Amino acid sequence: MFQTPEQSKAALIDDMKTPYLISTAAFVMFAASGCDKQPSDIEKKIAELEQKNQEAAERQSELEQQLEDQKLAAERDAIERERARIEEDRAELERQQGQAAAEQDEALRLREEAIAKREGKLEEVQKNLEQKEDQISQRSAELSERDREVAGREALDFDSTPQSVPVGDYGNFYDSLSSYGSWFETSDYGYVWQPAVVRESDWRPYSRGRWACSDRGWTWISDEPFGWATYHYGRWARISGRGWVWVPGSEWAPCWVSWRESGSHIGWAPLPPETLAYRDHGWDSTVDVRFSIGAICFNFVEIAHFGNPLSRYCLPVSQNVNWYNQCTNITYIHIKNRQVICGGPIYHKINNRIGGRLPFYRLEVDHHPRLDRNQLALRPQVRDGKLRVAAPNMDAEWNAGLKPKHIRGRIESVKLERDGVINSEVSDRFRQSREEQRERAEKSIAGLGGRERFEEQRGQKLRENRVEVEMKNPKKETRVISNESRANNDQVENRDHLRVGQPAVKNPLPPGVSRPSDPKPERQVEQRGRSGNEVKERREVAQKPNEPNILQPPPGNRQEQPETRRENSNAEREEFNRKQQEQARNEEVRRNREEQVQRNQQQEKQRESEQARQQQAREEARREQQQQQQQREMQRQQEQARERQQEQAREQQQEQARARQQEEQRQRQQEQAREQEQSRQREEQSRQREQEQSRQREQEQSRQREQEQSRQREQEQTRQREQEQSRQKQQDDEKERNGRNR
């Protein structure tokens, strides 16, 4: 549970007393051992005491480490909340115009610079803190040769305690993450969350924190207060034009990333939302190709800086393509004992390359943390050389039927920045999985009594599941320090008893007084806390030591004379009556005392109620003043909004008039263009007709010439035939004459 700085200091002071007490005890035992003891026994006892002293010193160092870690976490949470408020104020400024908005924008810029300075100081403190944590983890996590060979790639021996029933649901995500960003609705992925820090150009998932090797592979230790959810559940997606968004999921893992490695650099990228459809599924080196994970999604660092806080060492995105092509995929996510193992770089090879030793932790998984408490208590914490992580079962059947209380808007077009097009089989399976989740949620809500009783039944079901899990897996830790005591004005009792191994004791009795068993009290002692809300009573029994038993006759001689017995009997009756009267008086005094105490209590209650009424009246008056101020502020804002609306309406009218003029001009231009086109077409048609007529005339003339030539040829042939016939006739006539002459 998260500790406030004041409570942590008090507990730390108590634990810091231990080394001095042990040293004193060592000296006393050495002095009391005597000269007759053997030297070996004395040396053995001294060695044991020195070992205890060393362990106490290490415990003190670890407690100081936890205190510094809690301060860092509180500061980071304040930074993220301030960043979210800046984002809200910036969104409001975008709806405002004028000089006032510019001045507020400048104020926001100054606030962002102040946050950057605070983050710079945090990084320096974080680096020193992590060096101390590494020293503690190196003393407590010694690996065997076999474990050193497979660490970072495969799982080591770990306690597997799978949780069968959910103790939380998506409602915990919706409520807790709203303080650090905004929720949007999408058609493809449902409700998605975008952190306020995404406005920073260099921000990427898995970039503000560090990697630690564990018995379940590589575990991401985030510096961001929302990291317990967004880096161990769900998936990240980079939407074009929007940036990174987180899609909720219910399966927990030390991380959900794809790994790439070369001889000099290491890279990792969050898995896309489509992998949510493959529950209890492992991934190998083909995951980048199967889900089109491109270079833009990766974070690359030099191996020499892999063990440092990574926000300052991540290379610019502009260099990703180069290192992406030089690295090979080494992803090895697999399932062992129903737990996700996140395999990546080999642990001992990384240590050899960086010339040092990265921290190695045994994971201590908390399956039932208090989700309704301070969110900082859910962050990973190093204790006794173990990394304690919150991993509640969030796999509620009704998750798909829940929605955030505040939705900033809807993203209509969701286009992810990928390295290509994703396989249709993967997309179909993801859509089918979402449809099955919606159907299962509808059945579950109907089984819990419908929408009307759903919220009540949902909370009751989760509480019953938590009780069941806590009974099966009780927490071993006994330190109880409430981080909300100051907020709730609760009295913290027996602060000296709040140590490891010592449960709190209410209403301790003074030394030498035992707790009575007689149910009849003599008086009431009222104990009030500092808040005045809790009243505790302690009852004590009035005991009279050595009181004789008046129901039995006193011992004596049973053979006395009757007169003596009668005298003794009369004396006994008188003594009995006297004691009865004394007892009655004591009873009357006790009743009067109790009545007085009750009257005092009633008067005290009346005074308290009167003070409460006065305080309530003052609060009501203050609230009324605040409401009036808010109403005046709302009226002023409404007036400004109306003025802005009127100005926007005028601008819209002017814009519409300009648009109409432009449209009319465009229509005139189109009409002129159409007329020109028609004229050009007519001219073209006329030219084509003239060309056709000319071609036809030429063809006719050519035909006529051919006919004339043919006629001339026929005439020539006829003339030639006639001439031939004439010659033939002349020859025949000549022959006939010659024949007659002979």
Secondary structure, 3 states (H helix, E strand, C coil): CCCCHHHHHHHHHHHHHHHHHHHHHHHHHHHHCCCCCCHHHHHHHHHHHHHHHHHHHHHHHHHHHHHHHHHHHHHHHHHHHHHHHHHHHHHHHHCCCCHHHHHHHHHHHHHHHHHHHHHHHHHHHHHHHHHHHHHHHHHHCCCCHHHHHHECCECCCCCCCCCCCCCCCHHHHHHHHCCCEEEEEECCCEEEEEEHHHHCCCCCCCCCEEEEEECCEEEEEECCCCHHHHCCCCEEEEECCCEEEEECCCCCCCCCEEEEECCCEEEEEECCHHHHHCCCCCECCCHHHHCCCCHHHCEEEEHHHCCCCHHHCCCCHHHHHHHHHHCEECCEEEEECCEEEEECCCHHHHHHHHCCCCCEEEEEEECCCCCCCCHHHHCCEEECCEEEEECCCCCCCCHHHCCCCCCCEEECCCCECCCCCCCHHHHHHHHHHHHHHHHHHHHHHHHCCCHHHHHHHHHHHHHHHHHHHHHHCCCCCCCCCCCCHHHHCCCCCCHHHCECCECCCCCCCCCCCCCCCCCCCCEEEEEECCCCCCEEEEEECCCCCCCCCCCCCCCCCCCCCHHHHHHHHHHHHHHHHHHHHHHHHHHHHHHHHHHHHHHHHHHHHHHHHHHHHHHHHHHHHHHHHHHHHHHHHHHHHHHHHHHHHHHHHHHHHHHHHHHHHHHHHHHHHHHHHHHHHHHHHHHHHHHHHHHHHHHHHHHHHHHHHHHHHHHHHHHHHHHHHHHHHHHHHHHHHHHHHHHHHC
